Amino acid sequence: MYTRPLFATKNEEGNVAEISRLPDEEHELVGIILYRENKPVDKALKGLKFHP
């Protein structure tokens, strides 16, 4: 998961500090990462709109 404050951190220690600062339900989710072969990921995401 990516929350908005993670884009301002420079390392894993900063990421952990930002994530632990707020309870889960208060984080502003702005992105996710999927790791898998392309075909299943492409199939799962087909039709979704991506926002810059």
N, C-alpha and C positions, 0 to 999 in steps of 0.2 A: 504494500500500500504506500501511497505517497500522499502526504498532507502538505499543505501550502508551506509551512515553515521549513520543511526538509529541503526545499530548493535554495534556502539561504545558508544551510550548514555546509561545512567543508570536509567532514569526516564522520566516521561511525560513532564516535563519542558524542559529537554534536547532535547526530540523529537520535541517539538514545535519550539524550537530555530533553530534546523537543518532544518526543513521543511520550515520555514519562511525565511531562509537565501537566498534561490534561487527561481527564478520564476519556475512555474510548468514544463515548457518545458525543463528546464536544469537539472532536477533530474534524476539520474540513477536508474530506477526502477529495483529492483532485486527480488521482491517477492510480493505476495498478500495473503490475508487470506479470505477464504470463510466460512461463517457460515450458515449452513443449515443441514437438515437431510442428512445422508450419501448417500442414494440412488440417490437423484437428483444431488448431487455434484459428485459422482462417474460417473454418466451418462455424465455429462457436461465435465468431465476431461478425459474420456475414450480415449485412443490413444495418449494423449499428452506425450511428453518426459520430464522428470524431471531432472534437472541438480543440482548436489551437490554444 
